[in-house]
Amino acid sequence: MLPRIFDRFFTTKPADEGSGLGQEIVKKSVEKHSGKIEVTSVIGQRTCIVSIPIAV
């Protein structure tokens, strides 16, 4: 599942409960701002780290 987490329309939910677009939209938004998103997962726990550079 984790390798496909950012794939368009990928979802683990039943067909009528989600479109599978959420993670892909987040990834594209982060990348548009020159950032990156990392996901790690172990049973019962998923961690997402979003990094976006800021100008000072």
PDB file of N, H, CA, C and O in Angstrom:
ATOM      1  N   MET A   1       0.813  -1.198   0.000  1.00  0.00           N
ATOM      2  CA  MET A   1       0.000   0.000   0.000  1.00  0.00           C
ATOM      3  C   MET A   1       0.857   1.263   0.000  1.00  0.00           C
ATOM      4  O   MET A   1       0.578   2.182  -0.771  1.00  0.00           O
ATOM      5  N   LEU A   2       1.881   1.338   0.831  1.00  0.00           N
ATOM      6  H   LEU A   2       2.108   0.592   1.457  1.00  0.00           H
ATOM      7  CA  LEU A   2       2.674   2.559   0.953  1.00  0.00           C
ATOM      8  C   LEU A   2       3.303   3.027  -0.363  1.00  0.00           C
ATOM      9  O   LEU A   2       3.306   4.230  -0.623  1.00  0.00           O
ATOM     10  N   PRO A   3       3.833   2.137  -1.202  1.00  0.00           N
ATOM     11  CA  PRO A   3       4.408   2.625  -2.458  1.00  0.00           C
ATOM     12  C   PRO A   3       3.386   3.327  -3.364  1.00  0.00           C
ATOM     13  O   PRO A   3       3.769   4.112  -4.232  1.00  0.00           O
ATOM     14  N   ARG A   4       2.114   3.055  -3.173  1.00  0.00           N
ATOM     15  H   ARG A   4       1.802   2.418  -2.469  1.00  0.00           H
ATOM     16  CA  ARG A   4       1.074   3.643  -4.033  1.00  0.00           C
ATOM     17  C   ARG A   4       0.328   4.790  -3.363  1.00  0.00           C
ATOM     18  O   ARG A   4      -0.644   5.295  -3.924  1.00  0.00           O
ATOM     19  N   ILE A   5       0.752   5.208  -2.193  1.00  0.00           N
ATOM     20  H   ILE A   5       1.542   4.797  -1.737  1.00  0.00           H
ATOM     21  CA  ILE A   5      -0.019   6.167  -1.404  1.00  0.00           C
ATOM     22  C   ILE A   5      -0.303   7.482  -2.145  1.00  0.00           C
ATOM     23  O   ILE A   5      -1.329   8.113  -1.889  1.00  0.00           O
ATOM     24  N   PHE A   6       0.574   7.902  -3.047  1.00  0.00           N
ATOM     25  H   PHE A   6       1.407   7.389  -3.254  1.00  0.00           H
ATOM     26  CA  PHE A   6       0.368   9.148  -3.778  1.00  0.00           C
ATOM     27  C   PHE A   6      -0.201   8.929  -5.182  1.00  0.00           C
ATOM     28  O   PHE A   6      -0.333   9.885  -5.946  1.00  0.00           O
ATOM     29  N   ASP A   7      -0.534   7.699  -5.525  1.00  0.00           N
ATOM     30  H   ASP A   7      -0.427   6.923  -4.904  1.00  0.00           H
ATOM     31  CA  ASP A   7      -1.121   7.418  -6.842  1.00  0.00           C
ATOM     32  C   ASP A   7      -2.537   7.981  -6.931  1.00  0.00           C
ATOM     33  O   ASP A   7      -3.329   7.860  -5.996  1.00  0.00           O
ATOM     34  N   ARG A   8      -2.838   8.595  -8.070  1.00  0.00           N
ATOM     35  H   ARG A   8      -2.195   8.693  -8.829  1.00  0.00           H
ATOM     36  CA  ARG A   8      -4.174   9.134  -8.294  1.00  0.00           C
ATOM     37  C   ARG A   8      -5.204   8.010  -8.243  1.00  0.00           C
ATOM     38  O   ARG A   8      -5.015   6.955  -8.850  1.00  0.00           O
ATOM     39  N   PHE A   9      -6.277   8.240  -7.525  1.00  0.00           N
ATOM     40  H   PHE A   9      -6.430   9.096  -7.032  1.00  0.00           H
ATOM     41  CA  PHE A   9      -7.425   7.337  -7.369  1.00  0.00           C
ATOM     42  C   PHE A   9      -7.128   6.093  -6.543  1.00  0.00           C
ATOM     43  O   PHE A   9      -7.981   5.209  -6.454  1.00  0.00           O
ATOM     44  N   PHE A  10      -5.937   5.991  -5.929  1.00  0.00           N
ATOM     45  H   PHE A  10      -5.245   6.709  -6.001  1.00  0.00           H
ATOM     46  CA  PHE A  10      -5.671   4.841  -5.057  1.00  0.00           C
ATOM     47  C   PHE A  10      -6.325   5.085  -3.710  1.00  0.00           C
ATOM     48  O   PHE A  10      -6.125   6.136  -3.099  1.00  0.00           O
ATOM     49  N   THR A  11      -7.096   4.132  -3.250  1.00  0.00           N
ATOM     50  H   THR A  11      -7.258   3.279  -3.745  1.00  0.00           H
ATOM     51  CA  THR A  11      -7.733   4.219  -1.943  1.00  0.00           C
ATOM     52  C   THR A  11      -7.905   2.824  -1.367  1.00  0.00           C
ATOM     53  O   THR A  11      -8.018   1.846  -2.106  1.00  0.00           O
ATOM     54  N   THR A  12      -7.925   2.741  -0.072  1.00  0.00           N
ATOM     55  H   THR A  12      -7.833   3.536   0.528  1.00  0.00           H
ATOM     56  CA  THR A  12      -8.195   1.471   0.599  1.00  0.00           C
ATOM     57  C   THR A  12      -9.633   1.433   1.096  1.00  0.00           C
ATOM     58  O   THR A  12     -10.068   0.447   1.690  1.00  0.00           O
ATOM     59  N   LYS A  13     -10.361   2.508   0.849  1.00  0.00           N
ATOM     60  H   LYS A  13     -10.007   3.309   0.366  1.00  0.00           H
ATOM     61  CA  LYS A  13     -11.750   2.605   1.282  1.00  0.00           C
ATOM     62  C   LYS A  13     -12.685   1.991   0.239  1.00  0.00           C
ATOM     63  O   LYS A  13     -12.314   1.864  -0.928  1.00  0.00           O
ATOM     64  N   PRO A  14     -13.892   1.610   0.654  1.00  0.00           N
ATOM     65  CA  PRO A  14     -14.884   1.144  -0.322  1.00  0.00           C
ATOM     66  C   PRO A  14     -15.174   2.236  -1.359  1.00  0.00           C
ATOM     67  O   PRO A  14     -14.974   3.420  -1.088  1.00  0.00           O
ATOM     68  N   ALA A  15     -15.639   1.843  -2.528  1.00  0.00           N
ATOM     69  H   ALA A  15     -15.802   0.881  -2.749  1.00  0.00           H
ATOM     70  CA  ALA A  15     -15.830   2.747  -3.662  1.00  0.00           C
ATOM     71  C   ALA A  15     -16.671   3.981  -3.338  1.00  0.00           C
ATOM     72  O   ALA A  15     -16.413   5.049  -3.893  1.00  0.00           O
ATOM     73  N   ASP A  16     -17.647   3.869  -2.475  1.00  0.00           N
ATOM     74  H   ASP A  16     -17.856   3.001  -2.024  1.00  0.00           H
ATOM     75  CA  ASP A  16     -18.523   5.007  -2.197  1.00  0.00           C
ATOM     76  C   ASP A  16     -18.055   5.864  -1.017  1.00  0.00           C
ATOM     77  O   ASP A  16     -18.800   6.732  -0.563  1.00  0.00           O
ATOM     78  N   GLU A  17     -16.839   5.638  -0.513  1.00  0.00           N
ATOM     79  H   GLU A  17     -16.234   4.933  -0.882  1.00  0.00           H
ATOM     80  CA  GLU A  17     -16.372   6.372   0.663  1.00  0.00           C
ATOM     81  C   GLU A  17     -15.139   7.227   0.426  1.00  0.00           C
ATOM     82  O   GLU A  17     -14.636   7.837   1.369  1.00  0.00           O
ATOM     83  N   GLY A  18     -14.645   7.292  -0.778  1.00  0.00           N
ATOM     84  H   GLY A  18     -15.053   6.796  -1.544  1.00  0.00           H
ATOM     85  CA  GLY A  18     -13.476   8.130  -1.034  1.00  0.00           C
ATOM     86  C   GLY A  18     -13.061   8.051  -2.487  1.00  0.00           C
ATOM     87  O   GLY A  18     -13.298   7.047  -3.160  1.00  0.00           O
ATOM     88  N   SER A  19     -12.435   9.126  -2.970  1.00  0.00           N
ATOM     89  H   SER A  19     -12.243   9.941  -2.423  1.00  0.00           H
ATOM     90  CA  SER A  19     -12.039   9.175  -4.376  1.00  0.00           C
ATOM     91  C   SER A  19     -10.584   8.805  -4.588  1.00  0.00           C
ATOM     92  O   SER A  19     -10.186   8.491  -5.710  1.00  0.00           O
ATOM     93  N   GLY A  20      -9.772   8.834  -3.520  1.00  0.00           N
ATOM     94  H   GLY A  20     -10.095   9.088  -2.609  1.00  0.00           H
ATOM     95  CA  GLY A  20      -8.361   8.525  -3.669  1.00  0.00           C
ATOM     96  C   GLY A  20      -7.550   9.674  -4.232  1.00  0.00           C
ATOM     97  O   GLY A  20      -6.488   9.453  -4.815  1.00  0.00           O
ATOM     98  N   LEU A  21      -8.029  10.888  -4.070  1.00  0.00           N
ATOM     99  H   LEU A  21      -8.891  11.067  -3.597  1.00  0.00           H
ATOM    100  CA  LEU A  21      -7.309  12.051  -4.607  1.00  0.00           C
ATOM    101  C   LEU A  21      -6.585  12.869  -3.538  1.00  0.00           C
ATOM    102  O   LEU A  21      -5.707  13.661  -3.877  1.00  0.00           O
ATOM    103  N   GLY A  22      -6.920  12.704  -2.282  1.00  0.00           N
ATOM    104  H   GLY A  22      -7.634  12.060  -2.007  1.00  0.00           H
ATOM    105  CA  GLY A  22      -6.395  13.540  -1.212  1.00  0.00           C
ATOM    106  C   GLY A  22      -4.882  13.598  -1.129  1.00  0.00           C
ATOM    107  O   GLY A  22      -4.307  14.686  -1.151  1.00  0.00           O
ATOM    108  N   GLN A  23      -4.229  12.456  -1.035  1.00  0.00           N
ATOM    109  H   GLN A  23      -4.696  11.572  -1.018  1.00  0.00           H
ATOM    110  CA  GLN A  23      -2.770  12.438  -0.879  1.00  0.00           C
ATOM    111  C   GLN A  23      -2.070  12.960  -2.127  1.00  0.00           C
ATOM    112  O   GLN A  23      -1.040  13.627  -2.025  1.00  0.00           O
ATOM    113  N   GLU A  24      -2.621  12.661  -3.309  1.00  0.00           N
ATOM    114  H   GLU A  24      -3.458  12.120  -3.391  1.00  0.00           H
ATOM    115  CA  GLU A  24      -2.010  13.151  -4.536  1.00  0.00           C
ATOM    116  C   GLU A  24      -2.071  14.681  -4.594  1.00  0.00           C
ATOM    117  O   GLU A  24      -1.098  15.325  -4.986  1.00  0.00           O
ATOM    118  N   ILE A  25      -3.199  15.259  -4.208  1.00  0.00           N
ATOM    119  H   ILE A  25      -3.989  14.736  -3.889  1.00  0.00           H
ATOM    120  CA  ILE A  25      -3.350  16.714  -4.207  1.00  0.00           C
ATOM    121  C   ILE A  25      -2.370  17.352  -3.222  1.00  0.00           C
ATOM    122  O   ILE A  25      -1.749  18.368  -3.534  1.00  0.00           O
ATOM    123  N   VAL A  26      -2.230  16.761  -2.042  1.00  0.00           N
ATOM    124  H   VAL A  26      -2.734  15.936  -1.789  1.00  0.00           H
ATOM    125  CA  VAL A  26      -1.282  17.281  -1.054  1.00  0.00           C
ATOM    126  C   VAL A  26       0.136  17.250  -1.618  1.00  0.00           C
ATOM    127  O   VAL A  26       0.864  18.237  -1.517  1.00  0.00           O
ATOM    128  N   LYS A  27       0.535  16.117  -2.214  1.00  0.00           N
ATOM    129  H   LYS A  27      -0.056  15.315  -2.296  1.00  0.00           H
ATOM    130  CA  LYS A  27       1.895  15.990  -2.758  1.00  0.00           C
ATOM    131  C   LYS A  27       2.155  17.029  -3.841  1.00  0.00           C
ATOM    132  O   LYS A  27       3.209  17.665  -3.844  1.00  0.00           O
ATOM    133  N   LYS A  28       1.214  17.208  -4.755  1.00  0.00           N
ATOM    134  H   LYS A  28       0.358  16.692  -4.752  1.00  0.00           H
ATOM    135  CA  LYS A  28       1.403  18.186  -5.832  1.00  0.00           C
ATOM    136  C   LYS A  28       1.489  19.613  -5.282  1.00  0.00           C
ATOM    137  O   LYS A  28       2.277  20.420  -5.775  1.00  0.00           O
ATOM    138  N   SER A  29       0.687  19.921  -4.269  1.00  0.00           N
ATOM    139  H   SER A  29       0.047  19.265  -3.869  1.00  0.00           H
ATOM    140  CA  SER A  29       0.731  21.256  -3.662  1.00  0.00           C
ATOM    141  C   SER A  29       2.070  21.509  -2.983  1.00  0.00           C
ATOM    142  O   SER A  29       2.652  22.584  -3.127  1.00  0.00           O
ATOM    143  N   VAL A  30       2.553  20.524  -2.248  1.00  0.00           N
ATOM    144  H   VAL A  30       2.080  19.651  -2.131  1.00  0.00           H
ATOM    145  CA  VAL A  30       3.841  20.652  -1.560  1.00  0.00           C
ATOM    146  C   VAL A  30       4.961  20.827  -2.579  1.00  0.00           C
ATOM    147  O   VAL A  30       5.817  21.696  -2.411  1.00  0.00           O
ATOM    148  N   GLU A  31       4.966  20.018  -3.626  1.00  0.00           N
ATOM    149  H   GLU A  31       4.271  19.313  -3.762  1.00  0.00           H
ATOM    150  CA  GLU A  31       6.013  20.108  -4.646  1.00  0.00           C
ATOM    151  C   GLU A  31       5.957  21.437  -5.402  1.00  0.00           C
ATOM    152  O   GLU A  31       6.991  21.963  -5.814  1.00  0.00           O
ATOM    153  N   LYS A  32       4.763  21.973  -5.582  1.00  0.00           N
ATOM    154  H   LYS A  32       3.923  21.545  -5.248  1.00  0.00           H
ATOM    155  CA  LYS A  32       4.622  23.260  -6.272  1.00  0.00           C
ATOM    156  C   LYS A  32       5.323  24.374  -5.494  1.00  0.00           C
ATOM    157  O   LYS A  32       5.730  25.378  -6.078  1.00  0.00           O
ATOM    158  N   HIS A  33       5.461  24.202  -4.204  1.00  0.00           N
ATOM    159  H   HIS A  33       5.130  23.386  -3.730  1.00  0.00           H
ATOM    160  CA  HIS A  33       6.135  25.175  -3.353  1.00  0.00           C
ATOM    161  C   HIS A  33       7.563  24.738  -3.029  1.00  0.00           C
ATOM    162  O   HIS A  33       8.133  25.158  -2.022  1.00  0.00           O
ATOM    163  N   SER A  34       8.139  23.893  -3.890  1.00  0.00           N
ATOM    164  H   SER A  34       7.677  23.552  -4.708  1.00  0.00           H
ATOM    165  CA  SER A  34       9.518  23.400  -3.765  1.00  0.00           C
ATOM    166  C   SER A  34       9.753  22.611  -2.482  1.00  0.00           C
ATOM    167  O   SER A  34      10.862  22.594  -1.947  1.00  0.00           O
ATOM    168  N   GLY A  35       8.717  21.968  -2.000  1.00  0.00           N
ATOM    169  H   GLY A  35       7.816  21.981  -2.435  1.00  0.00           H
ATOM    170  CA  GLY A  35       8.835  21.182  -0.783  1.00  0.00           C
ATOM    171  C   GLY A  35       8.859  19.696  -1.065  1.00  0.00           C
ATOM    172  O   GLY A  35       8.911  19.257  -2.214  1.00  0.00           O
ATOM    173  N   LYS A  36       8.821  18.935   0.012  1.00  0.00           N
ATOM    174  H   LYS A  36       8.779  19.291   0.946  1.00  0.00           H
ATOM    175  CA  LYS A  36       8.778  17.487  -0.138  1.00  0.00           C
ATOM    176  C   LYS A  36       7.913  16.902   0.973  1.00  0.00           C
ATOM    177  O   LYS A  36       7.736  17.509   2.029  1.00  0.00           O
ATOM    178  N   ILE A  37       7.385  15.720   0.715  1.00  0.00           N
ATOM    179  H   ILE A  37       7.529  15.227  -0.142  1.00  0.00           H
ATOM    180  CA  ILE A  37       6.569  15.021   1.691  1.00  0.00           C
ATOM    181  C   ILE A  37       7.099  13.598   1.813  1.00  0.00           C
ATOM    182  O   ILE A  37       7.347  12.925   0.812  1.00  0.00           O
ATOM    183  N   GLU A  38       7.266  13.155   3.043  1.00  0.00           N
ATOM    184  H   GLU A  38       7.065  13.702   3.856  1.00  0.00           H
ATOM    185  CA  GLU A  38       7.766  11.809   3.316  1.00  0.00           C
ATOM    186  C   GLU A  38       6.744  11.078   4.178  1.00  0.00           C
ATOM    187  O   GLU A  38       6.139  11.664   5.076  1.00  0.00           O
ATOM    188  N   VAL A  39       6.562   9.806   3.898  1.00  0.00           N
ATOM    189  H   VAL A  39       7.053   9.330   3.168  1.00  0.00           H
ATOM    190  CA  VAL A  39       5.624   8.997   4.668  1.00  0.00           C
ATOM    191  C   VAL A  39       6.332   7.735   5.136  1.00  0.00           C
ATOM    192  O   VAL A  39       6.984   7.045   4.352  1.00  0.00           O
ATOM    193  N   THR A  40       6.194   7.444   6.419  1.00  0.00           N
ATOM    194  H   THR A  40       5.664   8.004   7.056  1.00  0.00           H
ATOM    195  CA  THR A  40       6.681   6.179   6.955  1.00  0.00           C
ATOM    196  C   THR A  40       5.508   5.493   7.639  1.00  0.00           C
ATOM    197  O   THR A  40       4.588   6.150   8.126  1.00  0.00           O
ATOM    198  N   SER A  41       5.550   4.179   7.670  1.00  0.00           N
ATOM    199  H   SER A  41       6.298   3.646   7.274  1.00  0.00           H
ATOM    200  CA  SER A  41       4.433   3.452   8.232  1.00  0.00           C
ATOM    201  C   SER A  41       4.898   2.173   8.901  1.00  0.00           C
ATOM    202  O   SER A  41       5.709   1.424   8.357  1.00  0.00           O
ATOM    203  N   VAL A  42       4.376   1.943  10.074  1.00  0.00           N
ATOM    204  H   VAL A  42       3.717   2.552  10.516  1.00  0.00           H
ATOM    205  CA  VAL A  42       4.503   0.670  10.760  1.00  0.00           C
ATOM    206  C   VAL A  42       3.094   0.307  11.201  1.00  0.00           C
ATOM    207  O   VAL A  42       2.212   1.166  11.213  1.00  0.00           O
ATOM    208  N   ILE A  43       2.874  -0.912  11.552  1.00  0.00           N
ATOM    209  H   ILE A  43       3.590  -1.610  11.543  1.00  0.00           H
ATOM    210  CA  ILE A  43       1.533  -1.353  11.906  1.00  0.00           C
ATOM    211  C   ILE A  43       0.966  -0.448  13.000  1.00  0.00           C
ATOM    212  O   ILE A  43       1.549  -0.298  14.073  1.00  0.00           O
ATOM    213  N   GLY A  44      -0.181   0.145  12.699  1.00  0.00           N
ATOM    214  H   GLY A  44      -0.655   0.023  11.827  1.00  0.00           H
ATOM    215  CA  GLY A  44      -0.869   0.985  13.668  1.00  0.00           C
ATOM    216  C   GLY A  44      -0.411   2.426  13.742  1.00  0.00           C
ATOM    217  O   GLY A  44      -0.957   3.207  14.521  1.00  0.00           O
ATOM    218  N   GLN A  45       0.596   2.799  12.935  1.00  0.00           N
ATOM    219  H   GLN A  45       1.040   2.164  12.302  1.00  0.00           H
ATOM    220  CA  GLN A  45       1.096   4.179  13.011  1.00  0.00           C
ATOM    221  C   GLN A  45       1.641   4.619  11.658  1.00  0.00           C
ATOM    222  O   GLN A  45       2.481   3.939  11.068  1.00  0.00           O
ATOM    223  N   ARG A  46       1.166   5.741  11.178  1.00  0.00           N
ATOM    224  H   ARG A  46       0.484   6.293  11.657  1.00  0.00           H
ATOM    225  CA  ARG A  46       1.678   6.333   9.947  1.00  0.00           C
ATOM    226  C   ARG A  46       2.144   7.742  10.266  1.00  0.00           C
ATOM    227  O   ARG A  46       1.464   8.477  10.982  1.00  0.00           O
ATOM    228  N   THR A  47       3.302   8.122   9.737  1.00  0.00           N
ATOM    229  H   THR A  47       3.854   7.525   9.155  1.00  0.00           H
ATOM    230  CA  THR A  47       3.850   9.443   9.967  1.00  0.00           C
ATOM    231  C   THR A  47       4.077  10.136   8.630  1.00  0.00           C
ATOM    232  O   THR A  47       4.681   9.563   7.723  1.00  0.00           O
ATOM    233  N   CYS A  48       3.594  11.370   8.510  1.00  0.00           N
ATOM    234  H   CYS A  48       3.103  11.836   9.247  1.00  0.00           H
ATOM    235  CA  CYS A  48       3.829  12.191   7.321  1.00  0.00           C
ATOM    236  C   CYS A  48       4.627  13.413   7.738  1.00  0.00           C
ATOM    237  O   CYS A  48       4.256  14.118   8.676  1.00  0.00           O
ATOM    238  N   ILE A  49       5.723  13.659   7.038  1.00  0.00           N
ATOM    239  H   ILE A  49       6.024  13.086   6.276  1.00  0.00           H
ATOM    240  CA  ILE A  49       6.544  14.837   7.294  1.00  0.00           C
ATOM    241  C   ILE A  49       6.500  15.712   6.042  1.00  0.00           C
ATOM    242  O   ILE A  49       6.873  15.278   4.952  1.00  0.00           O
ATOM    243  N   VAL A  50       6.043  16.934   6.215  1.00  0.00           N
ATOM    244  H   VAL A  50       5.740  17.286   7.101  1.00  0.00           H
ATOM    245  CA  VAL A  50       5.961  17.889   5.106  1.00  0.00           C
ATOM    246  C   VAL A  50       6.995  18.970   5.363  1.00  0.00           C
ATOM    247  O   VAL A  50       7.024  19.573   6.436  1.00  0.00           O
ATOM    248  N   SER A  51       7.850  19.215   4.362  1.00  0.00           N
ATOM    249  H   SER A  51       7.826  18.726   3.490  1.00  0.00           H
ATOM    250  CA  SER A  51       8.884  20.253   4.459  1.00  0.00           C
ATOM    251  C   SER A  51       8.704  21.228   3.322  1.00  0.00           C
ATOM    252  O   SER A  51       8.701  20.838   2.154  1.00  0.00           O
ATOM    253  N   ILE A  52       8.554  22.502   3.659  1.00  0.00           N
ATOM    254  H   ILE A  52       8.556  22.818   4.608  1.00  0.00           H
ATOM    255  CA  ILE A  52       8.420  23.562   2.655  1.00  0.00           C
ATOM    256  C   ILE A  52       9.419  24.656   3.024  1.00  0.00           C
ATOM    257  O   ILE A  52       9.383  25.185   4.135  1.00  0.00           O
ATOM    258  N   PRO A  53      10.310  24.994   2.093  1.00  0.00           N
ATOM    259  CA  PRO A  53      11.301  26.027   2.402  1.00  0.00           C
ATOM    260  C   PRO A  53      10.631  27.411   2.523  1.00  0.00           C
ATOM    261  O   PRO A  53       9.642  27.699   1.850  1.00  0.00           O
ATOM    262  N   ILE A  54      11.192  28.245   3.389  1.00  0.00           N
ATOM    263  H   ILE A  54      11.995  28.011   3.937  1.00  0.00           H
ATOM    264  CA  ILE A  54      10.693  29.610   3.520  1.00  0.00           C
ATOM    265  C   ILE A  54      11.827  30.583   3.265  1.00  0.00           C
ATOM    266  O   ILE A  54      12.988  30.305   3.567  1.00  0.00           O
ATOM    267  N   ALA A  55      11.472  31.724   2.707  1.00  0.00           N
ATOM    268  H   ALA A  55      10.529  31.950   2.462  1.00  0.00           H
ATOM    269  CA  ALA A  55      12.461  32.774   2.486  1.00  0.00           C
ATOM    270  C   ALA A  55      12.502  33.652   3.723  1.00  0.00           C
ATOM    271  O   ALA A  55      11.464  34.005   4.282  1.00  0.00           O
ATOM    272  N   VAL A  56      13.712  34.001   4.148  1.00  0.00           N
ATOM    273  H   VAL A  56      14.555  33.714   3.694  1.00  0.00           H
ATOM    274  CA  VAL A  56      13.860  34.811   5.361  1.00  0.00           C
ATOM    275  C   VAL A  56      14.364  36.189   5.002  1.00  0.00           C
ATOM    276  O   VAL A  56      14.555  37.026   5.884  1.00  0.00           O
TER     277      VAL A  56
END
